[in-house]
Amino acid sequence: MNWEPLILTFELALSTTLALLVVSIPLAYWLSKTTSRIKPIMETLVSMPLVLPPTVLGFYFLVAFSPNNAFGEWLNSWLGIQLVFSFGGLVVASMIYSLPFMVQPIQAGLSSLPASLSEAAMVMGKSRLTILFKVLLPNIKKSLLTGIVLAFAHTVGEFGVVLMIGGNIPGRTRVASIAIYDEVEALNYEAANFYSLTLFVLTFGLLLLVYLSNGGYLKRFWR
């Protein structure tokens, strides 16, 4: 059995989740605090991957990152970056596609905190950055865990976006979801079942961990 697609899938999910965590925390913090008129527009853009077909996003990523396009040519010529049919392109596309699964739980957690928490820290002379990382984030651990797990699991199950932007290159862009499709087309149901069952068990375990943790069951178990 070829383990390469599964290993590549987990590498993609881990890279995407870590990068999303860096991007989503400041974005979610801004969305939870701002009263700007563009907030509804930003929230709409963040939520778009929830309703758009993955192939739509994949198509526009493919057009934007293509060397035949001005932006793609600039990336290739000036920065030496080629995102089409590359692992880096998969990460960028997966970040945008999984963005709402990370941002929305963190935003909801931050919005649920009382304003007095931040105000008390500001009275003590703490900076906004210190308040975010030392006061607010430690109080929304459940939301952080939910966002991390959902983003990771969602990236593991991607198909349309990764196929459009990455193609089907063994060892580079052929993730497990694409491998399942290939094996079914080849009538190799044993291999397809192996990949499918592995992803099923993994995502089930991750989601179960979130529900057990958020419901307080893990604390009861360890008592």
C-alpha positions in Angstrom: 0.0 0.0 0.0 1.3 3.5 -1.0 1.4 5.7 2.1 2.7 8.7 0.2 -0.8 10.4 -0.4 -1.6 10.0 3.3 1.7 11.5 4.5 1.3 14.4 2.0 -2.2 15.0 3.2 -1.1 15.2 6.9 1.8 17.5 5.9 -0.6 19.7 4.0 -3.2 19.8 6.9 -0.5 20.6 9.5 1.1 23.3 7.4 -2.2 24.9 6.6 -3.4 24.8 10.2 -0.2 26.4 11.6 -0.3 29.1 8.9 -4.0 29.7 9.5 -3.5 30.0 13.2 -1.0 32.9 12.6 -3.4 34.7 10.2 -6.7 33.9 11.9 -6.0 35.1 15.5 -5.4 38.8 14.5 -8.2 38.7 11.9 -10.7 37.2 14.4 -9.6 39.7 17.1 -10.2 42.6 14.7 -13.6 41.2 13.7 -14.7 40.7 17.3 -13.7 44.3 18.3 -14.2 46.5 15.3 -17.3 48.7 14.5 -16.0 49.5 11.0 -18.5 49.7 8.2 -16.5 47.2 6.2 -16.9 44.5 8.9 -19.9 42.9 7.2 -17.9 42.8 3.9 -14.9 41.2 5.6 -17.1 38.6 7.4 -18.8 37.8 4.1 -15.5 37.3 2.4 -14.2 35.1 5.2 -17.4 33.0 5.0 -17.5 32.6 1.2 -15.7 29.3 1.2 -18.5 27.8 3.2 -21.0 28.2 0.3 -18.9 28.4 -2.8 -18.3 25.2 -4.7 -14.6 24.2 -4.2 -14.1 24.1 -8.0 -15.0 27.8 -8.2 -12.3 28.8 -5.8 -9.9 26.3 -7.4 -10.5 27.8 -10.8 -9.8 31.4 -9.7 -6.7 30.3 -7.8 -5.5 28.5 -10.9 -6.1 31.6 -13.1 -4.5 34.0 -10.5 -1.4 31.9 -9.8 -0.8 30.8 -13.4 2.5 32.1 -15.0 0.3 33.2 -17.9 -1.4 35.7 -15.6 0.3 39.0 -14.6 0.2 38.2 -10.9 1.5 34.6 -11.4 4.2 35.9 -13.7 5.3 38.5 -11.2 5.5 35.8 -8.4 7.6 33.6 -10.7 9.9 36.2 -12.2 10.5 38.4 -9.2 10.1 36.1 -6.2 10.9 32.7 -7.8 7.6 31.3 -6.5 5.5 29.0 -8.6 2.2 28.1 -6.8 0.5 26.2 -9.6 1.0 22.5 -9.4 3.1 22.8 -6.3 2.8 22.0 -2.6 3.1 25.7 -1.7 0.1 26.4 -4.0 -1.9 23.7 -2.1 -1.1 25.4 1.2 -2.1 28.9 0.0 -5.4 27.5 -1.5 -6.1 25.4 1.5 -5.6 28.4 3.8 -8.3 30.4 2.0 -10.6 27.5 1.7 -10.4 26.6 5.4 -10.2 30.1 6.7 -13.8 30.3 8.1 -13.3 27.1 10.0 -10.5 28.7 12.0 -11.6 32.4 12.1 -15.3 31.9 13.1 -14.8 29.8 16.3 -12.0 32.2 17.5 -14.1 35.2 16.7 -17.1 33.8 18.6 -14.9 33.0 21.6 -13.4 36.5 21.7 -16.9 38.1 21.3 -18.2 36.1 24.2 -15.7 37.5 26.6 -16.8 40.4 28.8 -15.4 43.8 27.9 -14.3 44.3 31.5 -11.6 41.7 31.0 -9.8 43.9 28.4 -10.6 47.1 30.3 -9.0 45.9 33.5 -5.9 44.8 31.7 -5.7 48.2 29.9 -6.0 50.0 33.3 -3.0 48.0 34.4 -1.0 49.4 31.5 -0.9 46.3 29.3 -0.6 46.7 25.6 -3.2 45.3 23.1 -0.8 42.6 22.0 -0.2 41.5 25.6 -3.9 41.6 26.4 -4.6 39.4 23.4 -2.0 36.7 24.1 -1.9 36.8 27.9 -5.5 37.6 28.8 -8.0 36.9 26.0 -6.6 33.8 24.3 -6.1 31.8 27.5 -9.8 32.3 28.2 -10.9 30.9 24.9 -9.0 27.6 24.8 -12.1 25.7 23.7 -12.6 28.0 20.8 -9.0 27.7 19.8 -9.1 23.9 19.9 -12.3 23.9 17.9 -10.8 26.1 15.2 -7.6 24.1 15.0 -9.3 20.8 14.7 -11.9 21.9 12.2 -9.3 23.6 10.0 -7.1 20.5 10.1 -10.0 18.1 9.5 -11.4 20.2 6.7 -8.0 20.4 5.0 -7.7 16.6 5.2 -11.0 16.2 3.3 -10.3 18.7 0.5 -10.7 17.6 -3.1 -11.9 20.1 -5.6 -9.6 23.0 -4.6 -6.4 20.8 -4.4 -7.2 19.1 -7.7 -7.6 22.4 -9.5 -4.6 24.1 -8.2 -2.3 21.2 -7.6 -3.3 18.6 -10.2 -2.4 15.0 -9.5 1.4 14.8 -9.2 2.6 11.8 -7.2 4.8 12.9 -4.3 4.0 16.6 -4.7 0.3 17.2 -5.0 -1.5 13.8 -5.0 -3.2 13.9 -1.6 -5.4 11.1 -0.2 -8.7 12.5 -1.5 -7.3 12.5 -5.0 -5.8 9.1 -4.5 -9.2 7.7 -3.5 -10.7 9.1 -6.7 -7.9 7.5 -8.8 -8.3 4.1 -7.1 -12.0 4.1 -7.6 -11.6 4.9 -11.3 -9.1 2.1 -11.6 -11.6 -0.2 -9.8 -9.0 -0.8 -7.0 -11.5 -0.7 -4.2 -9.1 -2.2 -1.7 -6.8 0.7 -1.9 -9.7 3.2 -2.0 -11.1 1.6 1.1 -7.7 1.9 2.9 -7.4 5.6 2.2 -11.0 6.3 2.9 -11.1 4.3 6.2 -7.9 6.0 7.4 -9.3 9.5 6.8 -12.7 8.5 8.3 -11.0 7.2 11.5 -8.8 10.3 11.8 -11.5 12.9 11.3 -13.9 11.0 13.6 -11.2 10.9 16.3 -10.4 14.6 16.0 -14.0 15.7 16.1 -14.8 13.4 19.0 -11.8 14.9 20.9 -13.3 18.4 20.4 -16.8 17.4 21.7 -15.3 15.5 24.6 -13.1 18.4 25.5 -15.7 21.2 25.1 -18.3 19.1 27.0 -16.0 18.6 29.9 -16.0 14.9 29.6 -12.2 14.6 29.5 -11.9 16.5 32.9 -14.4 14.1 34.4 -12.5 11.1 33.0 -9.2 12.2 34.6 -10.7 12.9 38.0 
